[in-house]
Amino acid sequence: MELDLERIYQYRFDGISPSTKAAVWRRIASWVLRDAVRCRQGEHVRSVLDPACGDGEFLNACSSRGLLLTGCDLRARSPQLSAEVHFQQGAFQNAVFEQGHDLIWISNLLEHLPSPEALQDFLAGCKSALSSHGVITIMGPNIKYCAADYWDFADHLLPLSHLTVLEHLASAGLDVVAVHDRFLPYSFRSRLPTHPRLVQLYLSNHWAWQLLGKQFLIRAVLPKP
């Protein structure tokens, strides 16, 4: 019998205001998009792919910016997902895209995959969906810093640190351009401030990441020809 993810997520986020989550994600999305532009040496991001978009927190936060937004998920399209998002239901590796994407955002996903082989298959799909100058940005819980809480989530299957993910990216033939072993706190129930100005202040100060961060942030690109 498979896990009922809808019930799990309802339980996990019970009591957390959707408006609070949306406000936090708007600041995170703005930071990630600016970061991708820097990685692309000033070239603007025109298209964004979230290969496991869920309710669309990140893509919704990217809406109203003139971007082509694409999301995939094993679950049916969430009613919370912005109408701007082109959505495909099913396994991301089986999806067909009309063009490569300038930014692929992978958030709190890799630890849910069932095996290292599945993780490699997933990264191969990301590689094929990336534009020639695109960026893959990966965020996830770093077991080095949240080992005591890592297995508190029923759908965590793979133990991953930033070092584990770096080896997977090397195996997949992707070049890593930046690594932060500490970025955001572990979850929305952690101590990350939720007022938009405080979130912005946190994102702008790397010393705060070292104090509170328990998730890694890694950027990777296609190898140069």
N, C-alpha and C positions, 0 to 999 in steps of 0.2 A: 504494500500500500504506500503510495507516494505522499509526501508532505503536502498539506493544503496551504500553499503560500499566501493566499488571500487572507486566511484566518491568522496565519503567523504574523503578517505585516500589520494587520489590524491590531493585534495584541501588542506588537513591538512598539508601535507608534501611538498607542492609546494615551490620550492626555497631552499630546504635543500639537499645538495649534498649527493648522495648515498655513495660516497667514505668516506665522513665525518662520516655518520652514521655507516658505516662498521668499521671504525677505532675506534670509540667510543665503539661499541659493542664488538670488540675483547678484549679490556681492561676489560670491564664489565664481559664478559664471563670468562676470565682468573681468575678474582677475585672470581666470584661465584663458579667456579670449585675448586679452592684452599680452599674456605670456606667450601664447602661440604666435602672435604677430612678431614679437621679439625673436622668437626661435626661427621664424621665417624671414628674418632680416628686414622687417618692416612691411612685408607683403601681407595685405589684408586677408583675413579668413573669409571665404565666401560660402563654404558649406561645412556642416557639422553633422557627424554621425554618432549616435549613442546606441551601441549594439545590444544593450539590455536596459531599455529606457524606463521600464516600470511605469510609474505614474507621471513621469516626465518632468521631474523637478529641475533637472539641468536644462533640458531643451526648452521648457516653458520659460526659464529665466533667460534664454537666448532669443526669445521671440521679439518681434517688433524692432529688429535690427537689420532687416533686409537680407537675412541669411537663408540659404537652403537648408532646412532642418529635416533630418531623417532619423527615425527610431525603429528599433526592432525589439521584440520581446516574445517570450514563449506564451505569455498570457495574452488574452484579447486586448484590443485597444482600450486604454483606460479612459473613462469619461473626463478625467482631469487633464488629459493631454491636449495641448493647444491645437487648434484647427490648422495652424501653420505647418504642423509636423506631418511629413510623409511617413506613414507607418506600415510596417510589414510584420505580420504575426508569424512566429515560427523560429526555428533555429537560425541564428545569425549567419552561420556558415552556408546555409542554403539560400540566403537572400540574393537577389540580383539587383545591382545598382546601375543606373544610367551613366554615372561618372565617378571618378575618384573624389575623395573628400579631403578637405584641407585640414580638418581636425577630427580625430576620432577620440572621443572621451570615454574612458573605461573607469567606472567608479564602483568600488566595493562589489566586484563581480568575480574576479579570478579565484578567490577563496571558495566560491560556490561550485566550481567545476569539479567533476568526480575523480579526475586523475591527471597526472602530468601530461599524458598523451592528449587528453582533451584540451588542456591548456595550450599545447603546441598547435593543435588544430585551430583553436580559436585565434591565436596570434597569426597563423597563416591566412585566415580569413581577413583579419585586420590589414595585413600587409597588402593583400590583393585589392582592398577597398580604399587604399590611401592614394591621394594624388601624388604627383612626382615630387612636390615640395611640401607634402603634408606632414603633420605632426600627430603622433599618438601620445596622449597624456593619460597616464595610469595612476589612479589613487586607490589605496587599499590598506586595511589594517596590517600593521607591522608586528608580527608575532614576537619580535625582539623586545618590544616595549609594552605589549598588552597581553602577554602570555596568560596572566591570571584570569583574564576575561574573554580570551579569544574564542573559547569553546562554549560560551554562554549562549551562542546563537545556533539554533537547531540546523540551519542550512549551511554552516561552515564545514567544509569537507577537506580542503587542502591547507596545511600550515605553511604560510608564506611570509618571508621577510623581504626587504628590498634587495638583499643579495640573491635570494632565490629567483626573484623576478628578473634580475639582471642576467642570470644564467639562461633563463628561458628566452629572453630577448636575443641573446647571442646565438642560441640554438636556432631561433627562427630567422636569423639573418637580418636583424634590425640593428641599427646603430644607436646607442644611447648617447644623448647630448646633455642630459642633466639628471641629477639624482638628489633628492632630499629624503633622508631617512626618516625625518619627522616633519609633518606638515599640519594636518588638522587633528583635533582630538578624536578619540575612538568613535564616538557616537553623539547624537543630538542630546543625549542625557549626560554628556560630559560637560566640562566647564567652559566651552566656547561661548562667549557672550553672544546674545542674539539681537541686540540693537544694531541696526545697519551701520552706524558710525563706528561702533566698537568692533564689529566684524571686519570692517575696512581697516581699522587700526591694527587688528591682529594680523591680517593678511600682509600688511606692509612692514611688519617687524619680525624678522627671522629669529630674533632672540626669544620671542614669545613661542615660536614653533618648538624651540628646544626645551621650553618649560612644559608645554601642554600637548605637543604633537605626539600622536601615537599611530598615525597613518603615514605611509610613504607617498611621495609624488615623484614619478619618473616620466621623462620625455624621451621618445625614440623617433627615429626617422628612417627612411629608406637609405640604404648604402649609396654612396656616390658612385656613378658609373665609371 
